[in-house]
Amino acid sequence: MAFSVSALVLFGIIMVIFIRNKQLKTSHAIVAALFGFMVSQSTAAQPIQDFLNSLAKAISSIAG
């Protein structure tokens, strides 16, 4: 992996700041894309994917 976990944490903190200040501009969207890319390359990717899959199944069972 080209980036370390500390860079992942840095991008996460930056995203939280941007979202809390409600100032998500084009440059911030680029940071968000980089954050998403780094999360997909980390060990957190599989648990996040599992959570989203179970959430989608729960929503579809409630709606259906």
PDBQT receptor file of N, H, CA, C and O in Angstrom, charges set to zero:
ATOM      1  N   MET A   1       0.852  -1.165   0.000  1.00  0.00    +0.000 N 
ATOM      2  CA  MET A   1       0.000   0.000   0.000  1.00  0.00    +0.000 C 
ATOM      3  C   MET A   1       0.901   1.232   0.000  1.00  0.00    +0.000 C 
ATOM      4  O   MET A   1       1.841   1.330   0.789  1.00  0.00    +0.000 OA
ATOM      5  N   ALA A   2       0.602   2.159  -0.888  1.00  0.00    +0.000 N 
ATOM      6  H   ALA A   2      -0.161   2.079  -1.529  1.00  0.00    +0.000 HD
ATOM      7  CA  ALA A   2       1.437   3.336  -1.054  1.00  0.00    +0.000 C 
ATOM      8  C   ALA A   2       1.275   4.315   0.116  1.00  0.00    +0.000 C 
ATOM      9  O   ALA A   2       2.228   5.007   0.475  1.00  0.00    +0.000 OA
ATOM     10  N   PHE A   3       0.092   4.379   0.705  1.00  0.00    +0.000 N 
ATOM     11  H   PHE A   3      -0.682   3.817   0.414  1.00  0.00    +0.000 HD
ATOM     12  CA  PHE A   3      -0.169   5.292   1.814  1.00  0.00    +0.000 C 
ATOM     13  C   PHE A   3      -0.188   4.515   3.116  1.00  0.00    +0.000 C 
ATOM     14  O   PHE A   3      -0.541   3.336   3.145  1.00  0.00    +0.000 OA
ATOM     15  N   SER A   4       0.186   5.172   4.169  1.00  0.00    +0.000 N 
ATOM     16  H   SER A   4       0.472   6.130   4.146  1.00  0.00    +0.000 HD
ATOM     17  CA  SER A   4       0.160   4.522   5.471  1.00  0.00    +0.000 C 
ATOM     18  C   SER A   4      -1.195   4.755   6.141  1.00  0.00    +0.000 C 
ATOM     19  O   SER A   4      -2.023   5.523   5.650  1.00  0.00    +0.000 OA
ATOM     20  N   VAL A   5      -1.400   4.089   7.253  1.00  0.00    +0.000 N 
ATOM     21  H   VAL A   5      -0.728   3.465   7.652  1.00  0.00    +0.000 HD
ATOM     22  CA  VAL A   5      -2.648   4.244   7.999  1.00  0.00    +0.000 C 
ATOM     23  C   VAL A   5      -2.777   5.666   8.527  1.00  0.00    +0.000 C 
ATOM     24  O   VAL A   5      -3.888   6.182   8.647  1.00  0.00    +0.000 OA
ATOM     25  N   SER A   6      -1.660   6.303   8.843  1.00  0.00    +0.000 N 
ATOM     26  H   SER A   6      -0.757   5.884   8.746  1.00  0.00    +0.000 HD
ATOM     27  CA  SER A   6      -1.732   7.665   9.358  1.00  0.00    +0.000 C 
ATOM     28  C   SER A   6      -2.309   8.622   8.317  1.00  0.00    +0.000 C 
ATOM     29  O   SER A   6      -3.006   9.573   8.671  1.00  0.00    +0.000 OA
ATOM     30  N   ALA A   7      -2.029   8.381   7.048  1.00  0.00    +0.000 N 
ATOM     31  H   ALA A   7      -1.463   7.609   6.760  1.00  0.00    +0.000 HD
ATOM     32  CA  ALA A   7      -2.634   9.207   5.997  1.00  0.00    +0.000 C 
ATOM     33  C   ALA A   7      -4.130   8.971   5.933  1.00  0.00    +0.000 C 
ATOM     34  O   ALA A   7      -4.896   9.903   5.688  1.00  0.00    +0.000 OA
ATOM     35  N   LEU A   8      -4.555   7.728   6.153  1.00  0.00    +0.000 N 
ATOM     36  H   LEU A   8      -3.933   6.971   6.353  1.00  0.00    +0.000 HD
ATOM     37  CA  LEU A   8      -5.978   7.412   6.190  1.00  0.00    +0.000 C 
ATOM     38  C   LEU A   8      -6.668   8.159   7.324  1.00  0.00    +0.000 C 
ATOM     39  O   LEU A   8      -7.759   8.699   7.145  1.00  0.00    +0.000 OA
ATOM     40  N   VAL A   9      -6.038   8.188   8.475  1.00  0.00    +0.000 N 
ATOM     41  H   VAL A   9      -5.151   7.749   8.621  1.00  0.00    +0.000 HD
ATOM     42  CA  VAL A   9      -6.592   8.910   9.618  1.00  0.00    +0.000 C 
ATOM     43  C   VAL A   9      -6.636  10.405   9.325  1.00  0.00    +0.000 C 
ATOM     44  O   VAL A   9      -7.609  11.074   9.675  1.00  0.00    +0.000 OA
ATOM     45  N   LEU A  10      -5.610  10.932   8.694  1.00  0.00    +0.000 N 
ATOM     46  H   LEU A  10      -4.820  10.389   8.410  1.00  0.00    +0.000 HD
ATOM     47  CA  LEU A  10      -5.569  12.353   8.342  1.00  0.00    +0.000 C 
ATOM     48  C   LEU A  10      -6.717  12.715   7.412  1.00  0.00    +0.000 C 
ATOM     49  O   LEU A  10      -7.405  13.711   7.639  1.00  0.00    +0.000 OA
ATOM     50  N   PHE A  11      -6.934  11.920   6.368  1.00  0.00    +0.000 N 
ATOM     51  H   PHE A  11      -6.376  11.111   6.184  1.00  0.00    +0.000 HD
ATOM     52  CA  PHE A  11      -8.038  12.184   5.450  1.00  0.00    +0.000 C 
ATOM     53  C   PHE A  11      -9.385  12.076   6.173  1.00  0.00    +0.000 C 
ATOM     54  O   PHE A  11     -10.306  12.837   5.878  1.00  0.00    +0.000 OA
ATOM     55  N   GLY A  12      -9.504  11.148   7.104  1.00  0.00    +0.000 N 
ATOM     56  H   GLY A  12      -8.756  10.529   7.344  1.00  0.00    +0.000 HD
ATOM     57  CA  GLY A  12     -10.742  11.014   7.873  1.00  0.00    +0.000 C 
ATOM     58  C   GLY A  12     -11.026  12.240   8.711  1.00  0.00    +0.000 C 
ATOM     59  O   GLY A  12     -12.160  12.715   8.763  1.00  0.00    +0.000 OA
ATOM     60  N   ILE A  13     -10.002  12.751   9.366  1.00  0.00    +0.000 N 
ATOM     61  H   ILE A  13      -9.081  12.365   9.324  1.00  0.00    +0.000 HD
ATOM     62  CA  ILE A  13     -10.173  13.954  10.184  1.00  0.00    +0.000 C 
ATOM     63  C   ILE A  13     -10.551  15.145   9.322  1.00  0.00    +0.000 C 
ATOM     64  O   ILE A  13     -11.418  15.938   9.691  1.00  0.00    +0.000 OA
ATOM     65  N   ILE A  14      -9.904  15.270   8.180  1.00  0.00    +0.000 N 
ATOM     66  H   ILE A  14      -9.200  14.626   7.880  1.00  0.00    +0.000 HD
ATOM     67  CA  ILE A  14     -10.224  16.376   7.263  1.00  0.00    +0.000 C 
ATOM     68  C   ILE A  14     -11.667  16.286   6.794  1.00  0.00    +0.000 C 
ATOM     69  O   ILE A  14     -12.354  17.304   6.706  1.00  0.00    +0.000 OA
ATOM     70  N   MET A  15     -12.137  15.072   6.492  1.00  0.00    +0.000 N 
ATOM     71  H   MET A  15     -11.579  14.245   6.564  1.00  0.00    +0.000 HD
ATOM     72  CA  MET A  15     -13.522  14.903   6.047  1.00  0.00    +0.000 C 
ATOM     73  C   MET A  15     -14.509  15.297   7.138  1.00  0.00    +0.000 C 
ATOM     74  O   MET A  15     -15.520  15.941   6.858  1.00  0.00    +0.000 OA
ATOM     75  N   VAL A  16     -14.225  14.916   8.374  1.00  0.00    +0.000 N 
ATOM     76  H   VAL A  16     -13.404  14.392   8.602  1.00  0.00    +0.000 HD
ATOM     77  CA  VAL A  16     -15.119  15.273   9.480  1.00  0.00    +0.000 C 
ATOM     78  C   VAL A  16     -15.194  16.785   9.625  1.00  0.00    +0.000 C 
ATOM     79  O   VAL A  16     -16.275  17.336   9.830  1.00  0.00    +0.000 OA
ATOM     80  N   ILE A  17     -14.068  17.452   9.521  1.00  0.00    +0.000 N 
ATOM     81  H   ILE A  17     -13.190  17.004   9.354  1.00  0.00    +0.000 HD
ATOM     82  CA  ILE A  17     -14.049  18.914   9.627  1.00  0.00    +0.000 C 
ATOM     83  C   ILE A  17     -14.866  19.545   8.500  1.00  0.00    +0.000 C 
ATOM     84  O   ILE A  17     -15.659  20.454   8.747  1.00  0.00    +0.000 OA
ATOM     85  N   PHE A  18     -14.684  19.074   7.273  1.00  0.00    +0.000 N 
ATOM     86  H   PHE A  18     -14.041  18.336   7.072  1.00  0.00    +0.000 HD
ATOM     87  CA  PHE A  18     -15.427  19.633   6.141  1.00  0.00    +0.000 C 
ATOM     88  C   PHE A  18     -16.931  19.415   6.286  1.00  0.00    +0.000 C 
ATOM     89  O   PHE A  18     -17.721  20.312   5.991  1.00  0.00    +0.000 OA
ATOM     90  N   ILE A  19     -17.319  18.251   6.729  1.00  0.00    +0.000 N 
ATOM     91  H   ILE A  19     -16.678  17.522   6.969  1.00  0.00    +0.000 HD
ATOM     92  CA  ILE A  19     -18.743  17.961   6.857  1.00  0.00    +0.000 C 
ATOM     93  C   ILE A  19     -19.362  18.774   7.989  1.00  0.00    +0.000 C 
ATOM     94  O   ILE A  19     -20.474  19.283   7.849  1.00  0.00    +0.000 OA
ATOM     95  N   ARG A  20     -18.651  18.898   9.108  1.00  0.00    +0.000 N 
ATOM     96  H   ARG A  20     -17.748  18.484   9.221  1.00  0.00    +0.000 HD
ATOM     97  CA  ARG A  20     -19.192  19.662  10.234  1.00  0.00    +0.000 C 
ATOM     98  C   ARG A  20     -19.331  21.148   9.909  1.00  0.00    +0.000 C 
ATOM     99  O   ARG A  20     -20.252  21.806  10.392  1.00  0.00    +0.000 OA
ATOM    100  N   ASN A  21     -18.425  21.675   9.097  1.00  0.00    +0.000 N 
ATOM    101  H   ASN A  21     -17.677  21.140   8.704  1.00  0.00    +0.000 HD
ATOM    102  CA  ASN A  21     -18.487  23.091   8.729  1.00  0.00    +0.000 C 
ATOM    103  C   ASN A  21     -19.407  23.347   7.553  1.00  0.00    +0.000 C 
ATOM    104  O   ASN A  21     -19.626  24.500   7.183  1.00  0.00    +0.000 OA
ATOM    105  N   LYS A  22     -19.952  22.290   6.956  1.00  0.00    +0.000 N 
ATOM    106  H   LYS A  22     -19.774  21.353   7.258  1.00  0.00    +0.000 HD
ATOM    107  CA  LYS A  22     -20.867  22.381   5.807  1.00  0.00    +0.000 C 
ATOM    108  C   LYS A  22     -20.233  23.197   4.680  1.00  0.00    +0.000 C 
ATOM    109  O   LYS A  22     -20.882  24.060   4.089  1.00  0.00    +0.000 OA
ATOM    110  N   GLN A  23     -18.982  22.921   4.392  1.00  0.00    +0.000 N 
ATOM    111  H   GLN A  23     -18.455  22.220   4.871  1.00  0.00    +0.000 HD
ATOM    112  CA  GLN A  23     -18.258  23.632   3.352  1.00  0.00    +0.000 C 
ATOM    113  C   GLN A  23     -17.641  22.656   2.367  1.00  0.00    +0.000 C 
ATOM    114  O   GLN A  23     -16.466  22.789   2.027  1.00  0.00    +0.000 OA
ATOM    115  N   LEU A  24     -18.405  21.683   1.904  1.00  0.00    +0.000 N 
ATOM    116  H   LEU A  24     -19.360  21.575   2.180  1.00  0.00    +0.000 HD
ATOM    117  CA  LEU A  24     -17.877  20.669   1.000  1.00  0.00    +0.000 C 
ATOM    118  C   LEU A  24     -17.856  21.235  -0.415  1.00  0.00    +0.000 C 
ATOM    119  O   LEU A  24     -18.880  21.265  -1.097  1.00  0.00    +0.000 OA
ATOM    120  N   LYS A  25     -16.683  21.682  -0.848  1.00  0.00    +0.000 N 
ATOM    121  H   LYS A  25     -15.851  21.657  -0.294  1.00  0.00    +0.000 HD
ATOM    122  CA  LYS A  25     -16.499  22.265  -2.176  1.00  0.00    +0.000 C 
ATOM    123  C   LYS A  25     -15.784  21.258  -3.070  1.00  0.00    +0.000 C 
ATOM    124  O   LYS A  25     -15.585  20.111  -2.671  1.00  0.00    +0.000 OA
ATOM    125  N   THR A  26     -15.401  21.669  -4.263  1.00  0.00    +0.000 N 
ATOM    126  H   THR A  26     -15.562  22.601  -4.587  1.00  0.00    +0.000 HD
ATOM    127  CA  THR A  26     -14.755  20.759  -5.212  1.00  0.00    +0.000 C 
ATOM    128  C   THR A  26     -13.469  20.176  -4.645  1.00  0.00    +0.000 C 
ATOM    129  O   THR A  26     -13.226  18.974  -4.754  1.00  0.00    +0.000 OA
ATOM    130  N   SER A  27     -12.658  21.015  -4.049  1.00  0.00    +0.000 N 
ATOM    131  H   SER A  27     -12.855  21.991  -3.960  1.00  0.00    +0.000 HD
ATOM    132  CA  SER A  27     -11.411  20.503  -3.465  1.00  0.00    +0.000 C 
ATOM    133  C   SER A  27     -11.697  19.514  -2.337  1.00  0.00    +0.000 C 
ATOM    134  O   SER A  27     -10.965  18.543  -2.150  1.00  0.00    +0.000 OA
ATOM    135  N   HIS A  28     -12.754  19.768  -1.599  1.00  0.00    +0.000 N 
ATOM    136  H   HIS A  28     -13.349  20.558  -1.750  1.00  0.00    +0.000 HD
ATOM    137  CA  HIS A  28     -13.129  18.863  -0.523  1.00  0.00    +0.000 C 
ATOM    138  C   HIS A  28     -13.659  17.546  -1.083  1.00  0.00    +0.000 C 
ATOM    139  O   HIS A  28     -13.431  16.482  -0.507  1.00  0.00    +0.000 OA
ATOM    140  N   ALA A  29     -14.351  17.622  -2.183  1.00  0.00    +0.000 N 
ATOM    141  H   ALA A  29     -14.537  18.487  -2.651  1.00  0.00    +0.000 HD
ATOM    142  CA  ALA A  29     -14.838  16.397  -2.812  1.00  0.00    +0.000 C 
ATOM    143  C   ALA A  29     -13.670  15.531  -3.283  1.00  0.00    +0.000 C 
ATOM    144  O   ALA A  29     -13.755  14.304  -3.253  1.00  0.00    +0.000 OA
ATOM    145  N   ILE A  30     -12.597  16.159  -3.709  1.00  0.00    +0.000 N 
ATOM    146  H   ILE A  30     -12.528  17.157  -3.733  1.00  0.00    +0.000 HD
ATOM    147  CA  ILE A  30     -11.403  15.407  -4.110  1.00  0.00    +0.000 C 
ATOM    148  C   ILE A  30     -10.805  14.705  -2.890  1.00  0.00    +0.000 C 
ATOM    149  O   ILE A  30     -10.387  13.551  -2.977  1.00  0.00    +0.000 OA
ATOM    150  N   VAL A  31     -10.767  15.399  -1.766  1.00  0.00    +0.000 N 
ATOM    151  H   VAL A  31     -11.107  16.337  -1.696  1.00  0.00    +0.000 HD
ATOM    152  CA  VAL A  31     -10.274  14.785  -0.535  1.00  0.00    +0.000 C 
ATOM    153  C   VAL A  31     -11.181  13.617  -0.138  1.00  0.00    +0.000 C 
ATOM    154  O   VAL A  31     -10.700  12.578   0.316  1.00  0.00    +0.000 OA
ATOM    155  N   ALA A  32     -12.493  13.791  -0.313  1.00  0.00    +0.000 N 
ATOM    156  H   ALA A  32     -12.884  14.635  -0.681  1.00  0.00    +0.000 HD
ATOM    157  CA  ALA A  32     -13.431  12.708   0.003  1.00  0.00    +0.000 C 
ATOM    158  C   ALA A  32     -13.180  11.496  -0.882  1.00  0.00    +0.000 C 
ATOM    159  O   ALA A  32     -13.234  10.361  -0.410  1.00  0.00    +0.000 OA
ATOM    160  N   ALA A  33     -12.906  11.727  -2.153  1.00  0.00    +0.000 N 
ATOM    161  H   ALA A  33     -12.862  12.650  -2.537  1.00  0.00    +0.000 HD
ATOM    162  CA  ALA A  33     -12.610  10.628  -3.067  1.00  0.00    +0.000 C 
ATOM    163  C   ALA A  33     -11.318   9.931  -2.668  1.00  0.00    +0.000 C 
ATOM    164  O   ALA A  33     -11.243   8.703  -2.704  1.00  0.00    +0.000 OA
ATOM    165  N   LEU A  34     -10.307  10.693  -2.290  1.00  0.00    +0.000 N 
ATOM    166  H   LEU A  34     -10.368  11.691  -2.261  1.00  0.00    +0.000 HD
ATOM    167  CA  LEU A  34      -9.057  10.100  -1.826  1.00  0.00    +0.000 C 
ATOM    168  C   LEU A  34      -9.268   9.295  -0.550  1.00  0.00    +0.000 C 
ATOM    169  O   LEU A  34      -8.685   8.224  -0.384  1.00  0.00    +0.000 OA
ATOM    170  N   PHE A  35     -10.099   9.808   0.348  1.00  0.00    +0.000 N 
ATOM    171  H   PHE A  35     -10.573  10.678   0.213  1.00  0.00    +0.000 HD
ATOM    172  CA  PHE A  35     -10.402   9.092   1.574  1.00  0.00    +0.000 C 
ATOM    173  C   PHE A  35     -11.088   7.761   1.267  1.00  0.00    +0.000 C 
ATOM    174  O   PHE A  35     -10.743   6.730   1.844  1.00  0.00    +0.000 OA
ATOM    175  N   GLY A  36     -12.054   7.790   0.363  1.00  0.00    +0.000 N 
ATOM    176  H   GLY A  36     -12.335   8.627  -0.106  1.00  0.00    +0.000 HD
ATOM    177  CA  GLY A  36     -12.739   6.563  -0.027  1.00  0.00    +0.000 C 
ATOM    178  C   GLY A  36     -11.792   5.564  -0.667  1.00  0.00    +0.000 C 
ATOM    179  O   GLY A  36     -11.873   4.363  -0.409  1.00  0.00    +0.000 OA
ATOM    180  N   PHE A  37     -10.898   6.066  -1.499  1.00  0.00    +0.000 N 
ATOM    181  H   PHE A  37     -10.832   7.042  -1.708  1.00  0.00    +0.000 HD
ATOM    182  CA  PHE A  37      -9.913   5.184  -2.125  1.00  0.00    +0.000 C 
ATOM    183  C   PHE A  37      -9.008   4.546  -1.085  1.00  0.00    +0.000 C 
ATOM    184  O   PHE A  37      -8.707   3.355  -1.169  1.00  0.00    +0.000 OA
ATOM    185  N   MET A  38      -8.576   5.325  -0.111  1.00  0.00    +0.000 N 
ATOM    186  H   MET A  38      -8.821   6.292  -0.043  1.00  0.00    +0.000 HD
ATOM    187  CA  MET A  38      -7.680   4.791   0.909  1.00  0.00    +0.000 C 
ATOM    188  C   MET A  38      -8.393   3.797   1.813  1.00  0.00    +0.000 C 
ATOM    189  O   MET A  38      -7.796   2.806   2.234  1.00  0.00    +0.000 OA
ATOM    190  N   VAL A  39      -9.665   4.050   2.117  1.00  0.00    +0.000 N 
ATOM    191  H   VAL A  39     -10.150   4.855   1.775  1.00  0.00    +0.000 HD
ATOM    192  CA  VAL A  39     -10.417   3.097   2.931  1.00  0.00    +0.000 C 
ATOM    193  C   VAL A  39     -10.563   1.773   2.186  1.00  0.00    +0.000 C 
ATOM    194  O   VAL A  39     -10.484   0.703   2.790  1.00  0.00    +0.000 OA
ATOM    195  N   SER A  40     -10.776   1.847   0.884  1.00  0.00    +0.000 N 
ATOM    196  H   SER A  40     -10.840   2.716   0.393  1.00  0.00    +0.000 HD
ATOM    197  CA  SER A  40     -10.946   0.611   0.111  1.00  0.00    +0.000 C 
ATOM    198  C   SER A  40      -9.665  -0.208   0.063  1.00  0.00    +0.000 C 
ATOM    199  O   SER A  40      -9.719  -1.416  -0.169  1.00  0.00    +0.000 OA
ATOM    200  N   GLN A  41      -8.524   0.416   0.277  1.00  0.00    +0.000 N 
ATOM    201  H   GLN A  41      -8.481   1.397   0.466  1.00  0.00    +0.000 HD
ATOM    202  CA  GLN A  41      -7.249  -0.280   0.270  1.00  0.00    +0.000 C 
ATOM    203  C   GLN A  41      -6.820  -0.748   1.660  1.00  0.00    +0.000 C 
ATOM    204  O   GLN A  41      -5.796  -1.417   1.799  1.00  0.00    +0.000 OA
ATOM    205  N   SER A  42      -7.595  -0.402   2.684  1.00  0.00    +0.000 N 
ATOM    206  H   SER A  42      -8.427   0.141   2.570  1.00  0.00    +0.000 HD
ATOM    207  CA  SER A  42      -7.200  -0.741   4.048  1.00  0.00    +0.000 C 
ATOM    208  C   SER A  42      -7.883  -2.023   4.516  1.00  0.00    +0.000 C 
ATOM    209  O   SER A  42      -8.699  -2.607   3.802  1.00  0.00    +0.000 OA
ATOM    210  N   THR A  43      -7.536  -2.446   5.720  1.00  0.00    +0.000 N 
ATOM    211  H   THR A  43      -6.873  -1.972   6.300  1.00  0.00    +0.000 HD
ATOM    212  CA  THR A  43      -8.167  -3.635   6.287  1.00  0.00    +0.000 C 
ATOM    213  C   THR A  43      -9.591  -3.352   6.745  1.00  0.00    +0.000 C 
ATOM    214  O   THR A  43     -10.333  -4.283   7.058  1.00  0.00    +0.000 OA
ATOM    215  N   ALA A  44      -9.983  -2.086   6.789  1.00  0.00    +0.000 N 
ATOM    216  H   ALA A  44      -9.381  -1.329   6.534  1.00  0.00    +0.000 HD
ATOM    217  CA  ALA A  44     -11.342  -1.732   7.184  1.00  0.00    +0.000 C 
ATOM    218  C   ALA A  44     -12.341  -1.927   6.056  1.00  0.00    +0.000 C 
ATOM    219  O   ALA A  44     -13.547  -1.835   6.286  1.00  0.00    +0.000 OA
ATOM    220  N   ALA A  45     -11.879  -2.190   4.856  1.00  0.00    +0.000 N 
ATOM    221  H   ALA A  45     -10.899  -2.265   4.669  1.00  0.00    +0.000 HD
ATOM    222  CA  ALA A  45     -12.770  -2.284   3.697  1.00  0.00    +0.000 C 
ATOM    223  C   ALA A  45     -13.782  -3.411   3.847  1.00  0.00    +0.000 C 
ATOM    224  O   ALA A  45     -14.967  -3.199   3.588  1.00  0.00    +0.000 OA
ATOM    225  N   GLN A  46     -13.359  -4.592   4.253  1.00  0.00    +0.000 N 
ATOM    226  H   GLN A  46     -12.396  -4.765   4.463  1.00  0.00    +0.000 HD
ATOM    227  CA  GLN A  46     -14.273  -5.736   4.341  1.00  0.00    +0.000 C 
ATOM    228  C   GLN A  46     -15.337  -5.559   5.420  1.00  0.00    +0.000 C 
ATOM    229  O   GLN A  46     -16.506  -5.831   5.145  1.00  0.00    +0.000 OA
ATOM    230  N   PRO A  47     -14.999  -5.117   6.632  1.00  0.00    +0.000 N 
ATOM    231  CA  PRO A  47     -16.066  -4.888   7.622  1.00  0.00    +0.000 C 
ATOM    232  C   PRO A  47     -17.055  -3.810   7.185  1.00  0.00    +0.000 C 
ATOM    233  O   PRO A  47     -18.251  -3.924   7.456  1.00  0.00    +0.000 OA
ATOM    234  N   ILE A  48     -16.577  -2.778   6.523  1.00  0.00    +0.000 N 
ATOM    235  H   ILE A  48     -15.605  -2.685   6.303  1.00  0.00    +0.000 HD
ATOM    236  CA  ILE A  48     -17.475  -1.730   6.029  1.00  0.00    +0.000 C 
ATOM    237  C   ILE A  48     -18.403  -2.306   4.972  1.00  0.00    +0.000 C 
ATOM    238  O   ILE A  48     -19.602  -2.026   4.982  1.00  0.00    +0.000 OA
ATOM    239  N   GLN A  49     -17.866  -3.104   4.064  1.00  0.00    +0.000 N 
ATOM    240  H   GLN A  49     -16.893  -3.332   4.055  1.00  0.00    +0.000 HD
ATOM    241  CA  GLN A  49     -18.682  -3.726   3.016  1.00  0.00    +0.000 C 
ATOM    242  C   GLN A  49     -19.708  -4.669   3.627  1.00  0.00    +0.000 C 
ATOM    243  O   GLN A  49     -20.863  -4.677   3.200  1.00  0.00    +0.000 OA
ATOM    244  N   ASP A  50     -19.316  -5.460   4.613  1.00  0.00    +0.000 N 
ATOM    245  H   ASP A  50     -18.378  -5.454   4.961  1.00  0.00    +0.000 HD
ATOM    246  CA  ASP A  50     -20.249  -6.365   5.286  1.00  0.00    +0.000 C 
ATOM    247  C   ASP A  50     -21.373  -5.587   5.967  1.00  0.00    +0.000 C 
ATOM    248  O   ASP A  50     -22.537  -5.979   5.892  1.00  0.00    +0.000 OA
ATOM    249  N   PHE A  51     -21.026  -4.488   6.629  1.00  0.00    +0.000 N 
ATOM    250  H   PHE A  51     -20.080  -4.169   6.690  1.00  0.00    +0.000 HD
ATOM    251  CA  PHE A  51     -22.038  -3.660   7.291  1.00  0.00    +0.000 C 
ATOM    252  C   PHE A  51     -23.017  -3.080   6.275  1.00  0.00    +0.000 C 
ATOM    253  O   PHE A  51     -24.228  -3.106   6.496  1.00  0.00    +0.000 OA
ATOM    254  N   LEU A  52     -22.501  -2.555   5.160  1.00  0.00    +0.000 N 
ATOM    255  H   LEU A  52     -21.517  -2.534   4.980  1.00  0.00    +0.000 HD
ATOM    256  CA  LEU A  52     -23.382  -1.970   4.152  1.00  0.00    +0.000 C 
ATOM    257  C   LEU A  52     -24.281  -3.020   3.516  1.00  0.00    +0.000 C 
ATOM    258  O   LEU A  52     -25.440  -2.741   3.208  1.00  0.00    +0.000 OA
ATOM    259  N   ASN A  53     -23.755  -4.226   3.317  1.00  0.00    +0.000 N 
ATOM    260  H   ASN A  53     -22.813  -4.452   3.567  1.00  0.00    +0.000 HD
ATOM    261  CA  ASN A  53     -24.576  -5.304   2.764  1.00  0.00    +0.000 C 
ATOM    262  C   ASN A  53     -25.687  -5.694   3.727  1.00  0.00    +0.000 C 
ATOM    263  O   ASN A  53     -26.826  -5.886   3.301  1.00  0.00    +0.000 OA
ATOM    264  N   SER A  54     -25.384  -5.816   5.012  1.00  0.00    +0.000 N 
ATOM    265  H   SER A  54     -24.459  -5.660   5.358  1.00  0.00    +0.000 HD
ATOM    266  CA  SER A  54     -26.410  -6.171   5.985  1.00  0.00    +0.000 C 
ATOM    267  C   SER A  54     -27.431  -5.055   6.146  1.00  0.00    +0.000 C 
ATOM    268  O   SER A  54     -28.615  -5.319   6.355  1.00  0.00    +0.000 OA
ATOM    269  N   LEU A  55     -26.980  -3.814   6.052  1.00  0.00    +0.000 N 
ATOM    270  H   LEU A  55     -26.018  -3.600   5.883  1.00  0.00    +0.000 HD
ATOM    271  CA  LEU A  55     -27.903  -2.681   6.118  1.00  0.00    +0.000 C 
ATOM    272  C   LEU A  55     -28.844  -2.676   4.923  1.00  0.00    +0.000 C 
ATOM    273  O   LEU A  55     -30.038  -2.419   5.073  1.00  0.00    +0.000 OA
ATOM    274  N   ALA A  56     -28.313  -2.959   3.740  1.00  0.00    +0.000 N 
ATOM    275  H   ALA A  56     -27.342  -3.168   3.619  1.00  0.00    +0.000 HD
ATOM    276  CA  ALA A  56     -29.165  -3.010   2.549  1.00  0.00    +0.000 C 
ATOM    277  C   ALA A  56     -30.180  -4.142   2.644  1.00  0.00    +0.000 C 
ATOM    278  O   ALA A  56     -31.329  -3.978   2.234  1.00  0.00    +0.000 OA
ATOM    279  N   LYS A  57     -29.769  -5.290   3.182  1.00  0.00    +0.000 N 
ATOM    280  H   LYS A  57     -28.835  -5.424   3.516  1.00  0.00    +0.000 HD
ATOM    281  CA  LYS A  57     -30.701  -6.414   3.345  1.00  0.00    +0.000 C 
ATOM    282  C   LYS A  57     -31.791  -6.067   4.349  1.00  0.00    +0.000 C 
ATOM    283  O   LYS A  57     -32.956  -6.413   4.149  1.00  0.00    +0.000 OA
ATOM    284  N   ALA A  58     -31.415  -5.382   5.435  1.00  0.00    +0.000 N 
ATOM    285  H   ALA A  58     -30.469  -5.101   5.597  1.00  0.00    +0.000 HD
ATOM    286  CA  ALA A  58     -32.406  -5.003   6.452  1.00  0.00    +0.000 C 
ATOM    287  C   ALA A  58     -33.410  -4.017   5.876  1.00  0.00    +0.000 C 
ATOM    288  O   ALA A  58     -34.609  -4.137   6.128  1.00  0.00    +0.000 OA
ATOM    289  N   ILE A  59     -32.942  -3.058   5.118  1.00  0.00    +0.000 N 
ATOM    290  H   ILE A  59     -31.968  -2.961   4.914  1.00  0.00    +0.000 HD
ATOM    291  CA  ILE A  59     -33.842  -2.068   4.521  1.00  0.00    +0.000 C 
ATOM    292  C   ILE A  59     -34.769  -2.727   3.515  1.00  0.00    +0.000 C 
ATOM    293  O   ILE A  59     -35.960  -2.420   3.473  1.00  0.00    +0.000 OA
ATOM    294  N   SER A  60     -34.226  -3.640   2.695  1.00  0.00    +0.000 N 
ATOM    295  H   SER A  60     -33.258  -3.890   2.729  1.00  0.00    +0.000 HD
ATOM    296  CA  SER A  60     -35.077  -4.293   1.703  1.00  0.00    +0.000 C 
ATOM    297  C   SER A  60     -36.099  -5.229   2.358  1.00  0.00    +0.000 C 
ATOM    298  O   SER A  60     -37.198  -5.401   1.830  1.00  0.00    +0.000 OA
ATOM    299  N   SER A  61     -35.754  -5.832   3.493  1.00  0.00    +0.000 N 
ATOM    300  H   SER A  61     -34.862  -5.692   3.921  1.00  0.00    +0.000 HD
ATOM    301  CA  SER A  61     -36.721  -6.692   4.171  1.00  0.00    +0.000 C 
ATOM    302  C   SER A  61     -37.843  -5.864   4.827  1.00  0.00    +0.000 C 
ATOM    303  O   SER A  61     -38.988  -6.308   4.901  1.00  0.00    +0.000 OA
ATOM    304  N   ILE A  62     -37.499  -4.672   5.295  1.00  0.00    +0.000 N 
ATOM    305  H   ILE A  62     -36.568  -4.312   5.235  1.00  0.00    +0.000 HD
ATOM    306  CA  ILE A  62     -38.511  -3.792   5.875  1.00  0.00    +0.000 C 
ATOM    307  C   ILE A  62     -39.418  -3.233   4.779  1.00  0.00    +0.000 C 
ATOM    308  O   ILE A  62     -40.636  -3.167   4.946  1.00  0.00    +0.000 OA
ATOM    309  N   ALA A  63     -38.827  -2.837   3.675  1.00  0.00    +0.000 N 
ATOM    310  H   ALA A  63     -37.837  -2.890   3.540  1.00  0.00    +0.000 HD
ATOM    311  CA  ALA A  63     -39.590  -2.228   2.585  1.00  0.00    +0.000 C 
ATOM    312  C   ALA A  63     -40.401  -3.263   1.810  1.00  0.00    +0.000 C 
ATOM    313  O   ALA A  63     -41.434  -2.933   1.226  1.00  0.00    +0.000 OA
ATOM    314  N   GLY A  64     -39.942  -4.504   1.803  1.00  0.00    +0.000 N 
ATOM    315  H   GLY A  64     -39.103  -4.772   2.278  1.00  0.00    +0.000 HD
ATOM    316  CA  GLY A  64     -40.589  -5.525   0.977  1.00  0.00    +0.000 C 
ATOM    317  C   GLY A  64     -41.581  -6.291   1.712  1.00  0.00    +0.000 C 
ATOM    318  O   GLY A  64     -42.210  -7.187   1.149  1.00  0.00    +0.000 OA
TER     319      GLY A  64
